[in-house]
Amino acid sequence: MWNSGSERRGAPRFAVRMEAQATDLATNTTFKLRCSDISLTGCYLDTLNPAEAGAPVRIRLEHGRRVFECQAKVAYKVPQMGMGVAFAHPLPGEQLETVSAWVSEAATGADSHE
């Protein structure tokens, strides 16, 4: 169900700048943060207070007119810097289309706001 390996990425990540929100499902605490890179299997969220590795989270990413929401798990944290999260799989079709479009745009340097 989860991308395996805390430091082993299942897919290449690409630099992005997106508004993000993460809710720690264990504490029901919601944080506003930024997504700085994304892949088909996860993303990196910039935050001074990352959740612990293994914590279940619900994330919401916004860019242009698209919104992506899914359950995820913190794969690793970098204290006072951020956390890498692995998306729960399989992603529903519409969510997979959204993240695929963002990855494609980031890989080609395009910045579509559709």
Legacy VTK file of the C-alpha trace (Angstrom):
# vtk DataFile Version 3.0
C-alpha trace
ASCII
DATASET POLYDATA
POINTS 114 float
0.000 0.000 0.000
2.859 2.408 0.769
5.956 3.264 -1.176
8.655 1.161 0.482
11.967 2.336 1.850
12.362 5.499 3.880
15.207 6.939 1.806
14.600 4.973 -1.407
12.326 6.774 -3.759
9.999 4.808 -5.983
10.102 7.415 -8.750
12.180 10.461 -9.723
11.224 13.684 -7.957
11.030 17.091 -9.584
11.297 20.561 -8.045
7.995 22.424 -7.627
6.516 25.204 -5.515
3.027 24.406 -4.264
0.814 25.332 -1.395
0.295 22.319 0.847
-1.539 21.224 3.936
-0.890 18.123 6.013
-3.045 16.668 8.748
-1.371 14.302 11.204
-4.053 11.620 11.497
-2.815 10.449 14.909
-3.205 13.890 16.535
-5.652 15.505 14.088
-3.265 18.479 13.854
-3.245 20.372 10.548
-0.217 22.259 9.227
0.074 24.676 6.316
3.339 24.166 4.475
4.955 24.098 1.049
5.677 21.238 -1.293
9.142 21.615 -2.820
9.365 18.438 -4.876
6.981 15.817 -6.210
6.917 12.397 -7.847
4.255 9.863 -8.729
4.834 8.127 -5.393
5.389 10.971 -2.932
6.575 14.479 -2.233
8.730 16.563 0.079
7.037 19.061 2.384
8.970 22.004 3.838
8.150 22.574 7.509
9.992 23.493 10.693
7.958 20.881 12.598
7.882 17.649 10.584
5.855 14.690 11.816
7.654 11.547 12.936
8.643 8.919 10.381
5.816 6.432 9.992
3.096 8.905 10.963
-0.085 8.628 8.884
-1.024 11.963 7.293
-3.607 13.339 4.917
-2.106 15.782 2.456
-3.609 18.404 0.202
-1.583 20.053 -2.563
-2.797 23.005 -4.626
-1.304 24.372 -7.815
-3.048 26.347 -10.508
-6.630 25.161 -10.644
-5.802 21.630 -9.522
-6.095 20.094 -6.076
-4.616 16.766 -5.010
-5.625 15.042 -1.782
-4.644 11.647 -0.465
-3.601 9.696 2.555
0.130 9.288 2.940
2.762 8.180 5.398
5.820 10.117 6.541
8.743 8.209 5.031
11.419 10.312 6.729
11.894 13.636 8.450
14.668 16.183 8.483
14.403 18.085 11.785
13.536 21.767 11.332
13.564 21.323 7.534
10.751 19.074 6.355
9.536 15.575 5.638
9.285 13.174 2.767
5.890 11.529 2.414
4.869 8.435 0.468
1.411 8.513 -1.081
-0.960 5.652 -0.284
-1.376 3.430 -3.325
-3.225 2.892 -5.454
-4.186 6.515 -6.041
-7.712 7.052 -7.393
-7.778 7.823 -11.143
-8.473 11.557 -10.882
-5.779 12.045 -8.235
-3.285 10.034 -10.286
-4.081 12.217 -13.319
-3.458 15.384 -11.289
-0.117 14.294 -9.837
0.938 12.876 -13.232
0.223 16.232 -14.882
2.257 18.086 -12.250
5.182 15.667 -12.584
5.087 16.020 -16.371
5.022 19.833 -16.118
7.908 19.836 -13.637
9.947 17.428 -15.763
9.563 19.595 -18.861
9.763 22.962 -17.109
6.177 23.825 -18.084
3.937 25.615 -15.603
0.336 25.049 -16.654
-2.402 26.479 -14.467
-5.236 24.357 -15.831
LINES 1 115
114 0 1 2 3 4 5 6 7 8 9 10 11 12 13 14 15 16 17 18 19 20 21 22 23 24 25 26 27 28 29 30 31 32 33 34 35 36 37 38 39 40 41 42 43 44 45 46 47 48 49 50 51 52 53 54 55 56 57 58 59 60 61 62 63 64 65 66 67 68 69 70 71 72 73 74 75 76 77 78 79 80 81 82 83 84 85 86 87 88 89 90 91 92 93 94 95 96 97 98 99 100 101 102 103 104 105 106 107 108 109 110 111 112 113
